[in-house]
Amino acid sequence: MDRTLFEEEHALFRETVRKFMTREVVPNHAQWEKDGIIPREIWKKAGDLGMFAMSVPEEYGGIGITDFRFNVVVIEEIIHAGASGLGFGLHNDVMAPYFIDLTNDEQKARWLPGFVSGELITAIAMTEPGAGSDLQGIRTTAEKDGDDYVLNGQKTFITNGINSDLVVVVAKTDPAAGARGTTLFVVERGMPGFVRGRNLDKIGLKAQDTAELFFENVRVPAANRLGNEDGQGFFQLMGNLPQERLSIAVVAVAAAEAVLTETINYCRSRQAFGRNLGSFQNTRFVLAELATEVEIARLFVDTCINALNAGTLTPVDAAKAKWWTTELQNKVIDRCLQLHGGYGYMTEYPVAKAWLDARVQTIYGGTTEIMKEIIGRSFGF
Ligand SMILES: Cc1cc2nc3c(=O)[nH]c(=O)nc-3n(C[C@H](O)[C@H](O)[C@H](O)COP(=O)(O)OP(=O)(O)OC[C@H]3O[C@@H](n4cnc5c(N)ncnc54)[C@H](O)[C@@H]3O)c2cc1C
């Protein structure tokens, strides 16, 4: 089916992003996978091309266009390039709303120009060793002390954890107040007591830095709190999660499409029993089923993208998009790997890397089980 989501300006932007990926990213990504991290200069180069946070108003360095379809172009081109290590999605899709919508004018002036230029890399630190799905169970605390807060605690699995300059940290300001006792703080690189742990060794997303973070009596000025008062953090997080989940769903569909296309080509050329793989009915049926499901997923996700732009994407619809497309992504890539035979198990084949990269998609941003809880609760049980 023809895709109706994009307009001329998105196609032009796509050309720019694709050139950037071809020139700057593709030739280097294998090395970055060995290094376990992306060099900071690449963030700056992407920033120079206007790839970050277009919705930032002009006075703060952006161009003031609020249209998630530009984010979608960046995500799709990253997948097209096989560049799963770029943590741009976290910065652009997940963190931008925190820095644009939850900041006051002084904070905007301090942080947004660097956010847009790629000089300030961002991260969000919710998860702790003892609390992931159960976010209300976090133990990091922020105690008020004069004009500062004193932050203590530990976070883990933080994307951009090593490269980040600004980390939005979720902390309890009133541990007895449940959801109403949580506040968000921006912790900056170099603040005394802010210590980075290991760059964690993952099974996939090899070039992406994912780290533990420690906060040992970190004095965070009240000027770095997001929001006018304490206790808003949980609700601020809930407000931004639908966009994060949709971004993951966009990755899922793009990754499934890319592997499917590559597998169809593979099945055209690989011979067995004197015929190409595509001549077996099983191959055609498997690919036919997967192609149908991916197209259905694409239509649902594109509808969600339009809803996000219109301000009508609900948390329940975002949860549906997230769990269904990421489970589908894993299924599609697994079946495609099978069609590659032994070559599919070799990491030099794109399908093998895609299989390893896909596995986390049903886990981060809220697990499949938690997404089903969100949807299930909407029935009023
Ligand atoms: C590569 C990577 C990057 C990440 N990036 C970030 C990041 O940038 N920032 C950040 O804050 N976090 C990040 N995370 C953390 C991620 O969001 C959590 O791992 C995820 O939310 C699950 O939490 P958990 O690992 O503690 O698992 P748990 O919550 O311990 O869950 C374990 C299992 O129990 C199931 N479960 C839990 N509760 C329920 C329930 N109520 N009903 C049914 N089943 C349930 C889960 O679905 C899961 O299958 C990242 C994780 C990874 C692996």
The ligand as a MOL file (V3000), in Angstrom:
LIG
                    3D

  0  0  0     0  0            999 V3000
M  V30 BEGIN CTAB
M  V30 COUNTS 53 58 0 0 0
M  V30 BEGIN ATOM
M  V30 1 C 19.5540 -1.7280 26.7930 0
M  V30 2 C 18.6860 -1.1000 27.8290 0
M  V30 3 C 18.5320 0.2750 27.8490 0
M  V30 4 C 17.7570 0.8920 28.8380 0
M  V30 5 N 17.6930 2.2550 28.9030 0
M  V30 6 C 17.1180 2.8350 29.9800 0
M  V30 7 C 17.2130 4.2480 30.1870 0
M  V30 8 O 17.7630 4.9920 29.3610 0
M  V30 9 N 16.6760 4.7740 31.3100 0
M  V30 10 C 16.0450 3.9990 32.2320 0
M  V30 11 O 15.5890 4.5370 33.2430 0
M  V30 12 N 15.9210 2.6540 32.0790 0
M  V30 13 C 16.4570 2.0640 30.9840 0
M  V30 14 N 16.3700 0.7010 30.8090 0
M  V30 15 C 15.6810 -0.0840 31.8240 0
M  V30 16 C 14.3720 -0.6930 31.3350 0
M  V30 17 O 13.3960 0.2930 31.1510 0
M  V30 18 C 13.9650 -1.7580 32.3580 0
M  V30 19 O 14.8970 -2.8340 32.2090 0
M  V30 20 C 12.5440 -2.2550 32.1620 0
M  V30 21 O 11.6160 -1.2550 32.4880 0
M  V30 22 C 12.2380 -3.5120 33.0080 0
M  V30 23 O 12.6200 -3.3320 34.3270 0
M  V30 24 P 13.5370 -4.4510 35.0600 0
M  V30 25 O 14.7110 -4.6890 34.1770 0
M  V30 26 O 13.7960 -3.9970 36.4380 0
M  V30 27 O 12.6640 -5.7500 35.0380 0
M  V30 28 P 11.5750 -6.1780 36.1560 0
M  V30 29 O 10.6980 -5.0190 36.4390 0
M  V30 30 O 12.2950 -6.8300 37.2770 0
M  V30 31 O 10.7390 -7.2720 35.3590 0
M  V30 32 C 11.1500 -8.6400 35.2130 0
M  V30 33 C 10.0170 -9.4160 34.5240 0
M  V30 34 O 8.8490 -9.3530 35.3450 0
M  V30 35 C 7.7590 -8.8640 34.6100 0
M  V30 36 N 6.8860 -8.0390 35.4610 0
M  V30 37 C 7.2270 -7.0410 36.3000 0
M  V30 38 N 6.1450 -6.5150 36.8640 0
M  V30 39 C 5.0760 -7.1970 36.3780 0
M  V30 40 C 3.6710 -7.1220 36.5590 0
M  V30 41 N 3.1180 -6.1910 37.3520 0
M  V30 42 N 2.8760 -7.9880 35.8850 0
M  V30 43 C 3.4210 -8.9040 35.0560 0
M  V30 44 N 4.7350 -9.0370 34.8310 0
M  V30 45 C 5.5570 -8.1810 35.4790 0
M  V30 46 C 8.3840 -7.9780 33.5210 0
M  V30 47 O 7.4960 -7.8080 32.4330 0
M  V30 48 C 9.6160 -8.7970 33.1730 0
M  V30 49 O 9.2700 -9.8010 32.2700 0
M  V30 50 C 17.0980 0.0880 29.7960 0
M  V30 51 C 17.2130 -1.3170 29.7430 0
M  V30 52 C 18.0020 -1.9050 28.7830 0
M  V30 53 C 18.1510 -3.3970 28.7950 0
M  V30 END ATOM
M  V30 BEGIN BOND
M  V30 1 1 1 2
M  V30 2 1 2 3
M  V30 3 2 2 52
M  V30 4 2 3 4
M  V30 5 1 4 5
M  V30 6 1 4 50
M  V30 7 2 5 6
M  V30 8 1 6 7
M  V30 9 1 6 13
M  V30 10 2 7 8
M  V30 11 1 7 9
M  V30 12 1 9 10
M  V30 13 2 10 11
M  V30 14 1 10 12
M  V30 15 2 12 13
M  V30 16 1 13 14
M  V30 17 1 14 15
M  V30 18 1 14 50
M  V30 19 1 15 16
M  V30 20 1 16 17
M  V30 21 1 16 18
M  V30 22 1 18 19
M  V30 23 1 18 20
M  V30 24 1 20 21
M  V30 25 1 20 22
M  V30 26 1 22 23
M  V30 27 1 23 24
M  V30 28 2 24 25
M  V30 29 1 24 26
M  V30 30 1 24 27
M  V30 31 1 27 28
M  V30 32 2 28 29
M  V30 33 1 28 30
M  V30 34 1 28 31
M  V30 35 1 31 32
M  V30 36 1 32 33
M  V30 37 1 33 34
M  V30 38 1 33 48
M  V30 39 1 34 35
M  V30 40 1 35 36
M  V30 41 1 35 46
M  V30 42 1 36 37
M  V30 43 1 36 45
M  V30 44 2 37 38
M  V30 45 1 38 39
M  V30 46 1 39 40
M  V30 47 2 39 45
M  V30 48 1 40 41
M  V30 49 2 40 42
M  V30 50 1 42 43
M  V30 51 2 43 44
M  V30 52 1 44 45
M  V30 53 1 46 47
M  V30 54 1 46 48
M  V30 55 1 48 49
M  V30 56 2 50 51
M  V30 57 1 51 52
M  V30 58 1 52 53
M  V30 END BOND
M  V30 END CTAB
M  END
